[in-house]
Each structure stands twice: as structure tokens, then as C-alpha cells.
Amino acid sequence: MLSTISPLCGPLSPVYPVEYPFSHHDSTPRFQAMTTLLHWNGVRMRVAHVAADPDDLVLRAVTLPASWEDEAAIALLQLSTTTGALRLSSEAARWLERIDGLPALCGEAETTNSRLGPALAGALLERQIAPFAGLWQGQVDRRAGFVVNLAAFVHEGDFVGERFVETLRLACTALRRLHAVNGPMLNGELPLFDAPSGATSEQNVLGGPAGTLLLTNLDSCLALMGLDYDSERGRDAACYLSWLATSLARQGAGPVPLPPVSCPIAGLEITGRQIRDEMEDSLPDLPNRVLIETGFSLPGPVDALLGVESCGLAPIFSPLRADGHLRASACRGLLIVGSA
């Protein structure tokens, strides 16, 4: 299914770069929180005047990167609880600051940075990942999660596997840190049946999985790599991406599934083999981590914020965007056909 969010066109103000005046010599916690905004310095921004509902007569100003669509501005309105004008940088800074303030967990890799906010801000800016609505709205009683835009990891026809692995590990670390603090406060998820016999004592105490990673924009990802959605190579690529995400989410939390037989994505099979060898070598030293679930997303504002062409594993039904221009996947397909 395509996203059900409808764009509402409106007058746009001139494009301008955003600057955030504050002292670089300040060492207070306020400065530590505001350093998250440094990732937006130099990013060309624009102001879109949109409404969260097509029936709303009053338009609100939303400041976001100049290359982002009006649908992304509408999605931010739906994700935010703020009234009046919105800035993507300020809205994101709230949940980034919250994650940055979480303590590191026992058993985390030595290479893991204690501050996750800067890396997550960079991934959001590249539209690779965005959290569920609960994090945007500051809810502590809902299980957290991230939506991962597969197409954002494709550059010039190549899937950047190292960046994909780094981003998923970053998201898993953030979810486990959040769950360690907010796990006892989760509600509305009372078990209807007995816990599976394979569940660890830590998972039972903390109330199930630490969070969820949902993949999206699969068809666009395949098209940007020159793979047809309904082809055998396209299905093999989708299976391998799903296996890689599930393996990273389950590392130290349960059995890791065997990899698919073939991987048509150049270089990704080597990355997957290295990760599997790393998991086998480090398995005895890993603590019992809380499980993170994986899956594919459904239409919603988070997908719209990431600018996906189709949600989850759904196919792209039209080569045209809502404004009548060709989608990125369609342009890539024409380029491949023209160069053949």
C-alpha cells in the first residue's frame, strides 16, 4: 500500500540556511543538548505551510530541509504534539537528547559511543532512519522502535552495507538502553499466554522485546540497485536484507537464522559473512540481551517523513509522484535501460 497521507500545497517562503546562535564555550547540560543541532548547521532549509488534515483551514509553518517534500512536513505535524510553527531540528532534538542521556549497558562493545544522539541525527538527516511516534511525542509507556529506509542506503546503484550495519547496531543499542530504563513503565501489553520456554529471565523481567526495527521502501531499494521487484534476484536480495537485519537485532539475544543461499547484492554477502563470523566468535562473551523484533512497516507518518516511495515491502504502483514528477526509482530504471 502507498502512504495514505495526502499532500496539501501552499505558498513556500524563500529558502534560507538556518543558523543557531549559542556560545561554543558553554559546558552546561543545555549546551550538551544543543550540540545535537550542530548537525543541521549548513543544511539548506525551507519553510512549508501545510496542515495535518486536509480539512484544516489554518496552515502551519514547518521548517525542514529544502529537498524534503511537503508530505514530510505534514508527517512531522502528525508526529509532534507541539502547537504553532515547527522545526524538524527542534522536534528531533527532544528524543535525541533523551537517548543521549541514557547510560550505557553492561556488555556493550567498546567501540560503542556513549552518546548516540549525533550519529542518530546524521542518519535522520540522510533519511535512513526515524523513530516511532512514541519517541517524537515523549511517551515512556509505549515500546520504542525505528523505521529503516532501505533505499537511503543505496548510492549510485550500490548498497552501502557497512553503513546499513552500523545504523542498525546503533538503533539496537538505543532501543536496549531505552528499554532498560522504561521497561517497567510499559503498559497495555499484558501477556495473553504463557511466555515461551526459550525466553530468558531478563526478557521476562523487563517485559518482552526491547523494541522493534521495521524495514521500509524495499521496492525502491531494489529498483535503485537495478533489480526487478518480481524477479528471482529481487526476492533473493529482499531475503538477504531481511536476514541481515534480523541477525543484527538478535545478536546476543537468541539464535541467529542461517543466511539465504544466494545474495545478488554486490559486496553484501562478504559483509554478512564477516558479521556471522563475528557473532560466532563473540557469542560466549555476550550477555543475555533483550530481543529486538524485526519486520516491515505499514503506511504512516514515519514512512512519509523518510520520503519512502512505497511502505514496507509493498510494490510501487506508479512511476509518478503526487506532483507529477518521476520517482527516483523510475529515473534509475530509465537510466539502466538507456545504458544497456
N, C-alpha and C positions, 0 to 999 in steps of 0.2 A: 504494500500500500504506500501511496505517497503521503507526505505530510498534509494534514487537513488544515494547516494554518494558511489563511488567505492573506495575501499582501494588501495593504491599503496605501496607495500612493499619496504623497503630499509634497508640499514645497520643501526643498532642501536648502539649508543655509550654505554659505561658501565653505569650502574645505579648508581646514587650517590645522597646523600641528598643535598638539596640546602640551603645555608646559606646567610643571608642578613646582611652584616656588616653595622651598623649605631649606633650612640650614643643613649643610652636609656635615657640620661639626657636632650636631646633636646626637648624643648617645643614649637618649631616653628610650623606653619601650615604644613611645609614639613614633620615634624615628625608625626603629626596627620594623614596625608595622608598615610604615610608609615606604620603606625600601622596595616593597613589592611593586609599587607604582613605577619604579625606575624602568621596568620592562616596557612600559608604554611610552617612554620618552623617545622622541624621534619618529614615532609611528604616526603616519598621516591619518587624521581623524575627520569625521564629518558628523553633522547633526541631522538625524532623520526625525520628521514629525509624523508620528504614527499613533494608532490606538490599538489596545489589546483586543478589542472587539470591534468588528466592522460596523456595529450599530452605534458605537460611541461617537458622539458629535465633537467631543473635545479631544484634540490631538496633543500628545505629549512629546517633549523633546528627548531624544535618546542619542547620546554621543557614543560612537563606535568606530572602528577602523573604516577608512574610506572605501576599502574593497569589499566590505561586508554588505549584504543585501538588506533591504527593508524588512524581509522576513525575519532576519536575525534580531533587528530592533524590536519587532513585535514579540518575538520569543523572550527577549530579556524582560519586557514588560510583564509577561505571564509568569516568569520565574521570580520576579522581585516582589517584595512586599512594600517597597518604598513608594511614596506618593510624589507627584511632581516630576521634574526632569530627572533623567537617569544618566549615569556614565558607566559604561562597561567596566572601566578600570576600578571605579569605586565599589561597584557591586561585587566584583571578583575579589577585591582586597579583603572583604569581610571573611569569606570562607578560607582564603589563603592565609590570613592572619590566624584563624582558628587552627588550621592544620600546622602552621609553623610553631604554635605554642604547645604542641603535644610532645611529650617525652619519647625518646627512642626506646624500643623494646629490647629485651634481652634476646640475644642471638641474632640481631640484625648484622648484615655484612659490614665489615669495617669500612668499605668504600661508600656505604650509605651516608649521605649528608644528613646531619641532624635537622637542618632546615630544608623542608621540601617545597616551600612556597615559591621560591624563584624558578625552579625547574617546572613546576605545575603552571605557573604564569606564562612561561615561554611556550609550553605545549598548548595552552588555551589560545594564545595569540596566533599560533600556527593552525588553530582549529583542528588539532589532533585529538583532544580530549576535553571533556567538560563534565562536571558532577551532576548528580540527580538534583531535583528541585529542593529536596530537604536541606542540602548544604547551602544553596543560594538563600534559602529562607531562614537559616539558623535553627532548624529543628534538630533536637537532640534525641527525640524519641522515635525516630524513623531510621531504618537501616540505610546506610550510605552506599553510594555506588557511583560509577563513572561510565559514560558512553564514549567509546573509542571509534574515531572516524578512520576507517581503513584507508580510504582514498587519500587522506592527508599525508600518508607515509610513502606515497609514490611520487618520485621526482624524475622527470624526463624519461618516463617509461620504466624506471627501475624501482623496486620495492626496497626501501631502506630498512633492512631487517634489524640492524643494530639499534637504530633509533626506536623501532617498534618495541623491541625487548626492553630497552631502557625505560620507555614510558610506561609499559605495563608493570614493570617491577616497582617503579615509582608510585603508581596508583595502588598497587597491592600493599606497599608499605604504609601509605597514607590511610587506607581502609583499616588495616590492622591496628594502627595507632588510634584511630577514631573509635574502633570497637572496644579497645582496651579501656577507654575512658567512659564511653557512652553505653557499653553493652548492658549494664544493669538498669539503664533507664529506658530501654526499648519496650514498647508496648504494642498491643494489637496483633501479636504474633504468637498466641498461645498454641502449643502443640496439640494436635488432634489425635495423634497416635504416639506410641512409644518411640523413643529415639532409636535409630538404627544401632545394631550391636557394634558396628565399626566406628561409631562416633567416639572421639576422645573425651576424657573427663573435662579438659579445658573447654571444648566446644559445648558440652552440656552445661557447664557452669556459666559461661558467657552467653548462652542462649543462641546457639546455631551459628550460621556463617557470619564472617566479619563484614561482608558486603557483596557487591555484585559488579562484574565487568560485562558490559553489553557492547558487542560489536555492531557497527552500522556501516552503510554505504558500500556494501560488498560489490554490487554490480558496477558501480563507478570505479572502484578499485581494480576490478578485473579489466574493465574497458581501458583504463589508463595504462595497463600493462600489455594491452593488445590481445587479451583473452576474451573469448565469447562466453557470455553468461551460461548458455545452454550447451556448451561443448564439454567433452570429457576432460580436457585440460583445465577448463574453468572450474569444474567440480573438484578436480584434484587440488587446485590452488585453494579453493574455499575450505576443503577438508584440512589442508595443511595449516592454514591460518588459524582455523578453529582449534586444531590440536596444539599449536604453539601457545595460544592464549590460555587454554585450559591447563597446559603443563606448567606455565609460569604461575598461574593462580593457585595450583595445588602443590607447589614445591614446599616440602616440609609439612604438608597438611593431609597427605593421603597418597594413595597410589597414583602414579602418573601413567596415562594411557600410552600405548605403543604408537609410534608415528605412522602416518599413512605410507603406503608402498612407494608412491611417487610424489615428487614436488616439482611442478613446472616453473616455479618462480626462481629465477636465476639467483644463486648465492644463498637463498634462504635455507636450503637443505643443509648446507655446511653450518650455518648459524644454529639450526635446530639440533644438529648432531653435537655441536660443542656444548649447547645447553644441557642436553641429555647426559653427556659425559660428566659435566659439572655437577648435575644433580646426583648422579650415582656416587661420585667421589665425596661429596659433602653430606650425603644423607645421614650417616651416623652422627654427625656433629650438629644437625639441625634440631631445634626444639620442636615440640608439637605445636605447630602454628595452627591458627584458626582457619578453617576452609573459606575460600572465596569462590562464589558461584560465577559461572560464565554463561553467556547466551547471546541472543541477538535482540536488538531494540525494537520497540514499537513506535509509531508516529507520536511525536510530542515536541514540546518547545526546546528540549535539549538538542535533539537532532536538527531542528531548524536553526538553532544558534550556531551549530557547527557547519551549516551550509550544505548538508548532505543532499544528494540528488534522489536517493531513494532510501527509505528507512530499513534498517536491519538487513535481512537477506532478500528483500523484495526486488524484483527486476525494475528497471527504468522503463516506463511505458511511453515516454515521449522524448524525442531528442531536443525539444524546445523548453526553455524556462518559461516562467509566468510572464516575463516581459517580452517574449518572442525571440530572444536570442538563443543561439545554440548552447547546449550544455557542454561542460568541459569534456565529458566522456564522448559526446558526439564529435567534437572537434578533434579529439585524439583518434577516433575511429577513421575519420576522413583523412587525417594525416597519414595513418598507417596504410590506408588503401591507395593514397596518392603516391606513396613512396615504394609501393610494391611493384 
